Amino acid sequence: RTLEKAKKVADRFGGTAVEDLKSLDHVDVVVGTVPASAGFQLPDTLVSKCKPIVLDAAYRPRNTKLILQASAAGCTTFVGVQMLVEQGLAQLERWTGQTPPREVIEKNVYDYYEKSGP
């Protein structure tokens, strides 16, 4: 959560750390990992110009401010509960060596998600 920590992560993965998102002129993918209550959004010019793929890992609400912003700009978006399903499917396959029943798992996760909260 500091520029120094961001630089260490960027160095490890061959990326670039920036102090301010407004200094970016291009971005392809954005992965939001802050709580939805933070209300995080990208600079509008970055979203409208670059149309990045956006994943917000927050589960609730399904449509965070970041997802709503990106959707309105025509970006491809993925919500947190989608990530949860994909992680679960991949983990189950890795642990059991069998292909999990995607449709059954998706239906149950999404049914529970809809019933369990706002």
BELLIN-V467574 format. One line per field, one symbol per residue. burial: b if it has 16 or more other ideal C-beta (glycine too) atoms within 10 Angstrom, else e. A space follows every 50 residues. Layout:
burial: ???
This chain:
burial: eeeeeeeeeeeeeeeeeeeeeeeeeebeebebeeebeeebbbeeebbeeb ebebbbbbbbbbebbbbebbeebebebbbbbbbebeeebeeeeeeeeeee eeeeebeebeeebeeeee
